[in-house]
Amino acid sequence: MARKFGADQFELVEDAVQEALYKAMQAWPFSGIPANPSGWITKTAQNKLIDELRRSQGFDQKAKQIIDEAEKQQLPDDVILRNELGDDLLKMMFACCRPEINEEYQIILALKILCGFGNKEIAMSLFKTEEAVAKAYLRSKEKLRETGFMLSVPSGEGLGHRLENLLRIIYLLFNEGYKAALGPALVRKDLCLEAIRLTGHILDHPSLSTSGANSLMALMLFQTARFESRINKEGRLQTLLEQDRGLWDRKLIEGGIAYLDRAAQANELTEYYVQASIAAVHCFAPDFKSTDWNAILSLYNILLRINPGKVVALNRIVALARVEGPEKALLELKSIEDEKLVNYYLFHAIKADLLNTVGDRKSATAAYEKASILADNQLEKEYLLSMAQKAPAP
């Protein structure tokens, strides 16, 4: 729709698609799902947009030409415009990753309009405020209008220049599925499987099968392999220590190893390669006690050099505690504390675990309670509150 009608009609396109989806929700429960649901939605959205353009005060010769051309075109049976990528959503993601748009705006634009994220989910993913995300989204759409380009996808080498940011968008999509920021469910498998599907399409393209893309696929397969063990039969969150490793999917782990081997052949050290290697170490351990924490700490040290961010530093502290003890980890935690981290639930959850380990029950309880207040996912809230109750003040 955006390619056909132009970026200057982007907001009208959004409204038309949303209206089409709403009509589908009203009609399909009674009439049944049509044989070509994608075609039904696309055609309904197109008709809605054409009606809006005709009614608008700005109806001009250009709009008339667009409408005439759109009405002449027959939608293909599967509504997938085929080119070298072969997937409509992936093409749109590449189109959002245009060099004319700030990289952060590219990510916000794609997560918002193509992945269905709300402002709060994006804010939590990027460590920003909801207000900042909302403003950035408006600016990114303004940039689309200013440039006046059609949402087209470059071919050949032009695709590769946009790949890095696209992989980050898919990574954030997977992360939201792996551990939902909001709501009652911890895992949203649909988002994780969609991220894996999109990465599969990228890897099918010879010039895009990079070390980063293969490493990201490996990371996602290693993490997905643990899905069935992350929630117990009573619906409670299970930590890595508590998980039944017999439920881990060995075929997915083997697939992850294969993709990690492919990534290693490129002889390029990427952030995703190091993250996938950390996940692999966990998958190789037959039980929690056998985990090679020295290897994990070494990998986090490398990752911190590649990406010296606060979240990486925070995750590294968990490994540091296993290797050098909780007291050293608490000192390290204090050294990285800042305004953003103190409003992040995981900072207080890790602090609580460390305080609990050294026997400071009163402080641990307070930290667990603080973490539960800051957490937005219901299962994580319940887990943190249960930990607070297990570590009562003496």
Sequence and secondary structure as in RCSB ss.txt:
>XXXX:A:sequence
MARKFGADQFELVEDAVQEALYKAMQAWPFSGIPANPSGWITKTAQNKLIDELRRSQGFDQKAKQIIDEAEKQQL
PDDVILRNELGDDLLKMMFACCRPEINEEYQIILALKILCGFGNKEIAMSLFKTEEAVAKAYLRSKEKLRETGFM
LSVPSGEGLGHRLENLLRIIYLLFNEGYKAALGPALVRKDLCLEAIRLTGHILDHPSLSTSGANSLMALMLFQTA
RFESRINKEGRLQTLLEQDRGLWDRKLIEGGIAYLDRAAQANELTEYYVQASIAAVHCFAPDFKSTDWNAILSLY
NILLRINPGKVVALNRIVALARVEGPEKALLELKSIEDEKLVNYYLFHAIKADLLNTVGDRKSATAAYEKASILA
DNQLEKEYLLSMAQKAPAP
>XXXX:A:secstr
 HHHH GGGHHHHHHHHHHHHHHHHHHHHHH   SSHHHHHHHHHHHHHHHHHHHSTT  HHHHHHHHHHHH   
 TT    SSS  HHHHHHHHHS TTS HHHHHHHHHHHTS   HHHHHHHHT  HHHHHHHHHHHHHHHHHHT  
     THHHHTTHHHHHHHHHHHHHHHHS SSBS S  HHHHHHHHHHHHHHHHSGGG  HHHHHHHHHHHHHHT
TGGGSB TTS B  TTT  GGGS HHHHHHHHHHHHHHHHTT   HHHHHHHHHHHHHH SSGGG  HHHHHHHH
HHHHHH   HHHHHHHHHHHHHHH HHHHHHHHHHH  TTGGG HHHHHHHHHHHHHHT HHHHHHHHHHHHHH 
 BHHHHHHHHHHHHHS   
